[in-house]
Amino acid sequence: MVRTMFHTQENRDEELIEPIICLRDDAWLGEAYYFWYDEFDAHRWGKTSKKKTGRYEIYSANIECDNVLDTVFNEEHYLFWLKQIEKVATKIVKQTGEKPTLKEINDYFKDRATWDEVDGIMFQDLPSNFNFLLVKPIEYRNNKKRAFIYRKRIQLAVYNLEIVDNFVLLTIENC
């Protein structure tokens, strides 16, 4: 299955010919080329996280997802992923006596996992800013609010650049 997905970067002097790898220690799924499932999220990321130059770029690409571990839409993949995370976290806790950091989990997989057939991982998180949601939050008597998170924020971490095709500049926007 081929999906059209979106890569967000700060506006640069030159148009990119391929995505830029994310090397940050706090990257959800380690060193990878990150793509958004929804263009809306690509814009939100640009406006909130790519502000250094005052402008951001969004690129679209066709991504071959046949060898992607899809923890969002595929229940079998999700259960496999959950088991792997919990197994590694438990092992690190036993060795160190502390819960592992995201970087430690990612480093463990990078150094020890033998998932050669996995070209990427599709993952979702829940947005922390609810202002863009179209449904009002639930208001409780104690003045606490709880948002109805009906929308997933989905990313694909690509480890094999060969699955990315037709990488083109879609738009340049102000932050």
C-alpha positions in Angstrom: 0.0 0.0 0.0 1.3 3.4 -0.9 0.3 6.4 1.3 0.8 10.1 0.6 2.4 11.6 3.7 4.0 14.9 4.7 7.4 16.0 5.9 7.8 19.3 7.7 11.1 21.3 7.9 12.2 24.9 8.6 12.4 26.9 5.4 15.9 26.7 4.0 17.7 28.5 1.2 17.4 25.6 -1.1 14.5 23.2 -1.8 15.2 19.7 -0.4 15.6 16.7 -2.7 15.0 14.2 0.0 13.7 14.3 3.6 16.1 15.3 6.5 16.7 12.6 9.1 15.8 13.5 12.7 18.7 12.8 15.1 17.1 14.3 18.2 17.4 12.2 21.4 13.7 12.8 22.1 12.4 11.6 18.7 9.5 9.2 19.3 11.0 6.4 17.3 14.7 7.2 17.2 16.8 8.3 14.3 14.4 8.3 11.3 12.8 10.4 8.5 9.5 11.5 10.0 6.3 12.0 8.0 2.9 13.1 9.1 -0.2 11.1 8.0 -2.3 14.2 7.8 -1.3 17.5 6.2 -3.1 19.3 9.1 -0.6 17.9 11.6 2.3 18.8 9.3 1.1 22.4 9.4 0.7 22.4 13.1 4.2 21.0 13.6 5.6 23.7 11.3 3.8 26.5 13.2 4.8 25.3 16.6 8.2 23.5 16.2 9.9 24.9 13.1 10.0 28.6 13.9 13.8 29.4 13.8 13.6 30.9 10.3 10.1 32.3 10.7 8.9 30.0 7.8 8.4 26.3 7.3 8.1 24.0 4.4 5.9 21.0 3.8 6.9 18.3 1.4 4.6 15.5 0.2 5.9 12.0 -0.7 4.5 8.7 -1.7 5.6 6.0 0.8 5.4 2.3 0.2 4.0 0.9 3.5 4.1 -2.8 2.8 7.0 -3.3 5.2 6.0 -0.8 7.8 5.1 -1.9 11.3 1.7 -0.2 11.5 0.8 0.2 15.2 -2.1 2.5 14.4 -4.4 0.6 12.0 -3.1 -3.0 12.3 -4.1 -4.7 15.6 -1.5 -7.5 15.2 1.3 -5.0 14.6 0.1 -2.9 17.6 0.1 -5.9 20.0 3.6 -7.0 18.7 4.9 -3.4 19.3 3.3 -3.2 22.8 4.9 -6.5 23.8 8.4 -5.4 22.5 8.3 -2.1 24.3 7.2 -3.6 27.6 9.8 -6.5 27.3 12.6 -4.0 26.7 11.4 -1.6 29.4 11.1 -4.5 31.9 14.6 -5.7 31.1 16.1 -2.2 31.6 14.3 -1.7 34.9 15.7 -5.1 36.1 19.2 -4.0 35.1 19.2 -0.5 36.4 16.4 -0.2 38.9 14.9 2.7 37.0 12.4 3.2 34.2 14.1 3.7 30.9 14.1 7.0 29.0 12.7 7.2 25.4 16.3 7.4 24.2 17.3 4.3 26.0 14.4 2.3 24.5 15.3 3.6 21.0 19.0 2.9 21.5 18.2 -0.7 22.6 16.1 -1.4 19.5 18.7 0.2 17.3 21.6 -1.8 18.7 19.8 -5.1 19.3 16.6 -5.5 17.4 16.7 -7.7 14.3 13.8 -6.3 12.4 15.6 -6.1 9.1 12.3 -6.4 7.2 10.8 -3.3 8.9 11.3 -0.2 6.8 9.4 2.1 9.2 7.0 2.3 12.1 3.6 4.1 12.0 2.7 5.5 15.4 0.2 7.8 17.0 0.1 10.0 20.0 -2.5 12.2 21.5 -2.2 15.9 20.9 -1.5 18.0 24.0 -3.1 21.2 22.7 -6.9 20.7 22.3 -7.8 24.2 21.0 -8.0 22.9 17.4 -10.6 20.2 18.3 -14.1 21.0 17.2 -15.8 19.5 20.2 -15.9 21.4 23.5 -14.3 19.7 26.5 -16.3 18.1 29.2 -16.6 20.5 32.2 -16.8 18.9 35.7 -18.2 20.5 38.8 -14.7 21.0 40.3 -13.9 23.2 37.2 -11.7 20.5 35.7 -11.9 20.0 32.0 -11.4 16.9 30.0 -11.1 17.0 26.2 -12.7 14.4 23.9 -9.7 13.4 21.9 -11.4 12.0 18.8 -8.5 12.7 16.4 -5.2 10.8 16.2 -1.9 12.5 15.5 -0.1 9.9 13.3 3.5 9.8 12.3 5.6 7.4 10.3 9.2 7.0 11.1 11.0 5.8 8.0 14.3 3.9 8.4 14.7 2.9 4.8 14.7 5.9 2.5 14.1 3.6 -0.5 10.4 3.4 0.4 10.0 7.2 -0.1 9.1 8.3 -3.7 8.0 11.5 -5.4 9.3 13.7 -2.6 8.2 17.2 -3.6 7.7 20.6 -2.1 4.1 21.2 -1.4 4.1 24.6 0.3 6.1 27.3 2.2 4.3 29.0 5.0 4.9 31.7 7.7 5.0 30.5 11.3 
